[in-house]
Amino acid sequence: MSTSQDRQNRIVTSRAHSARVYDYILGGKDHYPVDIKAGDAMCEHWPALPVHMRENRRFMHRAARFLAEEQGVRQFLDIGTGLPTSPNLHEVVQEAAPESHVVYVDNDPIVLAHARALLQSSPEGATAYVDADMHDPDTILDSSEFRDLVALDRPVGLMVIGIMHFILPPDDRRLVRRLLDPLPSGSYLAMTIGTADFAPEEVGRVAEEYGRQGMPMALRDLATATSFFDGLDLVEPGVTQVHTWRPGPEQAAIDDRDIAMYGAVARKP
C-alpha cells in the first residue's frame, strides 16, 4: 500500500496534468503554476473551453441520474474520475438510490491524495477508489475494491467521461471493450468523446497546446465516436453533443460551437 509520502513523490509539479488543468479552468484550488500557465494558454486559443468543460460534467450528472432513476442501476464504475468536484458521481446516484455502490478509478497521485472526498458514501451505499490507469484494465477489474463493491450478476454503469481524447488509437476500442466485456447484460456505457467537428480551428489549437504540454490528444468525428458503441443499444437521442443529450433548461443558451464533446449512453444487450 502506498504511503502519503509515496503519493507526494509521484506528484510532478514541473509538467501540466490534465486533471489539474481541468480543475484550474473550472475554478478549483488543486493545481500548480504550470497548470495555470497551460490552462491560460488553452483558453486564449479557445475562450469557450470553460463552457465546454462544464457541459461535459453536466452530461455526466444527467447520464448518471438517468441510469439510477430510470434504469435502476445501482453499481457504477467511474474511469478517469479526476479531482473531486461536488456533486461527484456517488452524490448524484445516491441521491436517487442511497444504496448505490461507486468504484472510482484514476491514476493521478493528486486525485488519490484527495480521494477521501470521494469516499463519503451514504450509510446505505458504498464507494471505493482504485489507483489505476485505464491502459491497464486488468488491474481495475482484479482490484479488491471492484470485486468487493461490484456484483457481476447485476447491471453496472460504466462511466468513461472526459478521458477518451487522451486514449490514443489503436488501443482505444480494445480498452473500452475490456472494461465492458465482464459486465452483465443490462449494463450501460456512458461515454464522452472529444471532437473538433464544431470549432475545428480553435479546438485544434487547444489540442496542439495539450500536445506541447506532453498530453497528446485524439479528436474524433461523429462516425468514429459512434463506432465506440457498436454492438450496444444506444439510448435516445443517440450520440450527440453533450449539451444536447437530454438537456435541462440550463443547456438552452449553449452555442454548439462552444462544445467539443460527443456523449452517449448505450445498453449492453
Secondary structure, 3 states (H helix, E strand, C coil): CCCHHHHHHHCCCCCCCHHHHHHHHCCCCCCCHHHHHHHHHHHHHCCCHHHHHHHHHHHHHHHHHHHHHHCCCCEEEEECCCCCCCCCHHHHHHHHCCCCEEEEEECCHHHHHCHHHHCCCCCCCEEEEEECCCCCHHHHHCCHHHHHHCCCCCCCEEEECCCHHHCCCCCHHHHHHHHHCCCCCCCEEEEEEECCCCCHHHHHHHHHHHHHCCCCCCCCCHHHHHHCCCCCEECCCCCEEHHHCCCCHHHCCCCHHHCCEEEEEEECC
